[in-house]
Amino acid sequence: MSWEDRIEIDPNILVGKPVIRGTRLAVEFIVELLANGWTERQILESYPGVTHEDVAACLRYAAETLKSERVYLTPAKR
């Protein structure tokens, strides 16, 4: 299953931020919870409509987005 099955981007929901389909929970919110030390179990208990597959899709979306990101270094100013 790909993240596209679980994540939607709709300009009418949270100004187009990617969210878990059928919710207003942004991918960035779920990733931030994990980054702040929340376990998947804590997320699932706190947000009963969210599934393991949803959390995994958030991480897959974040990983793909970072893979496609391009970084351009500029010379340091002295």
TAJOPE-V615237 format. One record per pair of residues at least 4 apart in sequence whose C-alpha atoms are under 6 Angstrom apart, sorted by the first residue. I is the first residue (numbers start at 1). J is the second residue. If there is no record, write none. Layout:
i->I j->J
i->I j->J
//
This chain:
i->3 j->7
i->3 j->57
i->3 j->61
i->6 j->20
i->6 j->21
i->7 j->19
i->7 j->20
i->7 j->21
i->8 j->18
i->8 j->19
i->8 j->21
i->9 j->16
i->9 j->18
i->10 j->16
i->11 j->15
i->11 j->16
i->18 j->26
i->18 j->27
i->19 j->25
i->19 j->26
i->19 j->27
i->20 j->25
i->27 j->58
i->28 j->32
i->33 j->38
i->34 j->38
i->42 j->46
i->43 j->47
i->44 j->48
i->44 j->50
i->57 j->61
//
